[in-house]
Amino acid sequence: MAMEAGEIERMIREALPDAVVRIDDLRGDGDHYAAYVESATFKGKTRVAQHQLVYAALKGRMGNELHALALTTAVPKDA
């Protein structure tokens, strides 16, 4: 069972309300996505910690409904 891009975006925005989120379906199969997430919450955190926050937002769906997520995280320039 695949996840919809909108569901991924919604889950990330629930956990990180200030986030700018872009989701791209890489293969059109609902299993392989690229995500760009920009949030002031990431300020001062390592890249690994930033990614962990996003994965936590997906509540265990990584590796199950969501098979592959190419994740890019960033801190807003004005944060």
N, C-alpha and C positions, 0 to 999 in steps of 0.2 A: 504494500500500500504506500503510494507516493504522497509527498507533501506538496501543497500548492505554494507558489511564491508568496501569495498574500498572507497565508498562514504563518510562514517563516517571518515575514516582516512584522506582522501583528505581535507575535511572541517576543521579538526583539524589542519592539516599541513599548510593550508592557513593562519589560524589565528596565529599559533605558529610555524613559519618556522624552528626553531631549535629543535623542539620536536622529541623525540623518541616515536613512537606510535605503540601499539600492540592492535589489535581488535580480539576478539574471539566470534564466534557465539555460544552461550551457548546451544541452543536447535535445531539449524539447521533450524529455522523457519524465520530467518531474522527480528525477533522482539525483541529478548532478547540477548544482547551483554554484554561482559565484555571488558573494555578498560583500558589500562595502558598508561599513558601519562607522560613523563618526559621532563621537560623544565626548562631552566635557568630563564625564565620569572616568574616562581613560587617562586623564591627566595625571602624571607621576607614576603610572603603572607600567610595568614591562609589557612587551608585546604578548608574551605568554599569558600574563594576568588579564590583559584586554580580551584575548581570545577565550579564556576561561569564563569571563563574564558573559560573552555571547553564547557559548555552549551551554552555560547554566540556564540562560534564558530559554533555550530550546528544550529544556526539561527532559533530557534523556532520549530525545528523538534522533540525535546523531547516531548513525550506525544501524538504526532501525528503519523508520519511515524515510529518513533522510540519509542517503548513502554517501554522498560526497558534497562537501561544501568548501570551496576555495574562498577563504576568509581574508579580507583586508580590513584593518582597523586603523583609525586615525583620531587625533585630537584636533578640535577646531582651532584655527589659527588665532582666534581671539580669546581662547580659554586660558 
